[in-house]
Amino acid sequence: MHSHKPATPHAHPRHHINLRLERWHRRCVYASGAALLLSGAAWLLARYYLRAPGQFGETIHPLEPWAMKVHGAAAMAALFFLGSLMNGHIRRALKAGRNLVSGWGMMLTLGTLILSGFGLYYIAGEGDRPVWSALHWIVGLGLGGLGVLHVMLGRRRP
């Protein structure tokens, strides 16, 4: 009969689980996240700083609808890659008990963005759209920093 205890009292086999994504996977996650952040920031810039007065009021800057289209496409890619993280990276991290605070922060933030994006597209009316929009872009801008923190914290561990 063999014991399943670690060889040393401080060693635990689950701490040696590799959570690092393969290069192609990491690049796809980073690229879709960067596309979301940049297209969202471009939309904010066009919406709040580049509109010009026209004959009948403010005119929509040409960048605004294009930024929104790129943002929607990037959101689809990001959702695909978020799903690709579920079975491997996220499940293994939960099992290993590693990087849980920033990982759960990422999941909560991404969930908020998914729900607020859905809300903007399907639920919000003209009266409450500014609230949905502000929630979405404030949380979205914060996700970039949280993502960097999550990666940095994850790289500190073997």
C-alpha positions as CSV (number, residue, x, y, z in Angstrom):
1,M,0.0,0.0,0.0
2,H,1.5,3.3,-1.1
3,S,0.9,6.6,0.7
4,H,-0.3,9.5,-1.4
5,K,1.4,12.1,0.9
6,P,3.9,14.5,-0.6
7,A,7.6,13.6,-0.2
8,T,8.2,16.7,2.0
9,P,5.7,18.3,4.4
10,H,5.6,21.6,2.5
11,A,5.5,20.2,-1.0
12,H,2.1,19.7,-2.6
13,P,1.7,18.2,-6.0
14,R,-1.1,20.6,-7.1
15,H,1.3,23.6,-6.8
16,H,3.2,22.2,-9.8
17,I,0.3,22.4,-12.2
18,N,1.3,24.4,-15.3
19,L,-1.2,27.2,-15.8
20,R,0.8,29.1,-18.4
21,L,-1.0,29.2,-21.8
22,E,0.6,28.0,-24.9
23,R,2.1,30.9,-26.9
24,W,-0.6,30.9,-29.7
25,H,-3.3,30.8,-27.1
26,R,-1.8,33.5,-25.0
27,R,-1.4,35.7,-28.1
28,C,-5.0,35.2,-29.1
29,V,-6.3,36.1,-25.6
30,Y,-4.0,39.2,-25.5
31,A,-4.9,40.2,-29.1
32,S,-8.7,39.9,-28.6
33,G,-8.4,41.8,-25.3
34,A,-6.3,44.5,-26.8
35,A,-8.7,44.9,-29.7
36,L,-11.6,45.2,-27.2
37,L,-9.7,47.8,-25.2
38,L,-8.5,49.9,-28.2
39,S,-11.8,49.8,-30.0
40,G,-13.7,50.7,-26.8
41,A,-11.3,53.6,-26.2
42,A,-11.7,54.7,-29.8
43,W,-15.4,54.7,-29.4
44,L,-15.2,56.8,-26.2
45,L,-12.9,59.3,-27.9
46,A,-15.2,59.6,-31.0
47,R,-18.3,59.7,-28.9
48,Y,-17.3,62.3,-26.3
49,Y,-14.4,64.3,-27.9
50,L,-14.6,64.1,-31.7
51,R,-18.3,65.0,-32.4
52,A,-18.6,68.2,-34.3
53,P,-21.6,70.6,-34.3
54,G,-23.7,70.3,-37.5
55,Q,-26.6,72.1,-39.0
56,F,-29.0,70.1,-36.8
57,G,-26.9,69.5,-33.7
58,E,-23.9,67.3,-33.0
59,T,-22.8,65.0,-35.8
60,I,-21.5,61.5,-35.3
61,H,-17.8,61.2,-36.0
62,P,-17.1,58.5,-38.7
63,L,-14.8,56.7,-36.2
64,E,-17.7,56.0,-33.9
65,P,-19.7,53.4,-35.9
66,W,-16.5,51.7,-37.1
67,A,-15.1,51.5,-33.5
68,M,-18.4,49.9,-32.4
69,K,-18.2,47.3,-35.3
70,V,-14.7,46.4,-34.4
71,H,-15.6,46.2,-30.7
72,G,-18.5,43.8,-31.5
73,A,-16.2,41.6,-33.6
74,A,-13.5,41.6,-30.9
75,A,-16.1,40.8,-28.3
76,M,-17.1,37.6,-30.2
77,A,-13.4,36.6,-30.4
78,A,-12.8,37.4,-26.7
79,L,-15.8,35.3,-25.7
80,F,-14.5,32.4,-27.8
81,F,-11.1,32.6,-26.1
82,L,-12.7,33.1,-22.6
83,G,-14.5,29.8,-23.2
84,S,-11.3,28.2,-24.3
85,L,-9.8,29.0,-20.9
86,M,-12.6,27.4,-18.9
87,N,-11.6,23.7,-19.1
88,G,-7.8,24.1,-19.0
89,H,-6.5,27.2,-17.4
90,I,-9.4,28.2,-15.1
91,R,-10.3,24.7,-14.0
92,R,-6.6,23.8,-13.2
93,A,-6.1,27.1,-11.4
94,L,-9.1,26.4,-9.2
95,K,-7.8,22.9,-8.5
96,A,-4.3,24.2,-7.7
97,G,-5.7,27.1,-5.5
98,R,-3.5,29.6,-7.4
99,N,-4.0,33.2,-8.2
100,L,-7.6,33.0,-7.0
101,V,-8.3,36.6,-6.0
102,S,-7.2,38.1,-9.3
103,G,-8.7,35.2,-11.2
104,W,-12.1,35.6,-9.5
105,G,-11.8,39.3,-10.1
106,M,-11.2,38.7,-13.8
107,M,-14.3,36.4,-13.9
108,L,-16.5,38.9,-12.1
109,T,-15.3,41.8,-14.3
110,L,-15.7,39.8,-17.5
111,G,-19.2,38.7,-16.3
112,T,-20.1,42.3,-15.7
113,L,-18.9,43.3,-19.1
114,I,-20.8,40.5,-20.8
115,L,-24.0,41.3,-19.0
116,S,-23.7,45.1,-19.5
117,G,-22.8,44.6,-23.2
118,F,-25.9,42.3,-23.6
119,G,-27.9,45.0,-21.8
120,L,-26.7,47.7,-24.0
121,Y,-27.6,45.8,-27.1
122,Y,-30.9,44.1,-26.1
123,I,-32.3,45.7,-22.9
124,A,-31.3,49.4,-22.5
125,G,-33.8,52.0,-23.6
126,E,-32.9,55.6,-24.5
127,G,-33.5,56.7,-20.9
128,D,-31.2,54.2,-19.2
129,R,-28.7,53.7,-21.9
130,P,-26.2,56.2,-20.4
131,V,-26.1,54.2,-17.2
132,W,-25.6,50.9,-19.0
133,S,-22.9,52.6,-21.1
134,A,-21.0,54.2,-18.2
135,L,-21.0,50.9,-16.3
136,H,-19.7,49.1,-19.4
137,W,-16.9,51.4,-20.3
138,I,-15.7,52.1,-16.7
139,V,-15.5,48.4,-16.0
140,G,-14.0,47.8,-19.4
141,L,-11.2,50.3,-18.9
142,G,-10.5,48.7,-15.5
143,L,-10.2,45.3,-17.0
144,G,-7.0,46.2,-18.8
145,G,-5.2,46.9,-15.5
146,L,-6.7,43.9,-13.8
147,G,-5.6,41.6,-16.7
148,V,-2.0,42.9,-16.4
149,L,-2.1,42.4,-12.6
150,H,-3.5,38.8,-13.0
151,V,-0.7,37.9,-15.4
152,M,2.0,39.5,-13.2
153,L,0.8,37.7,-10.1
154,G,0.6,34.4,-12.0
155,R,4.1,34.7,-13.3
156,R,5.5,35.1,-9.8
157,R,4.6,31.5,-9.0
158,P,6.4,28.5,-10.6
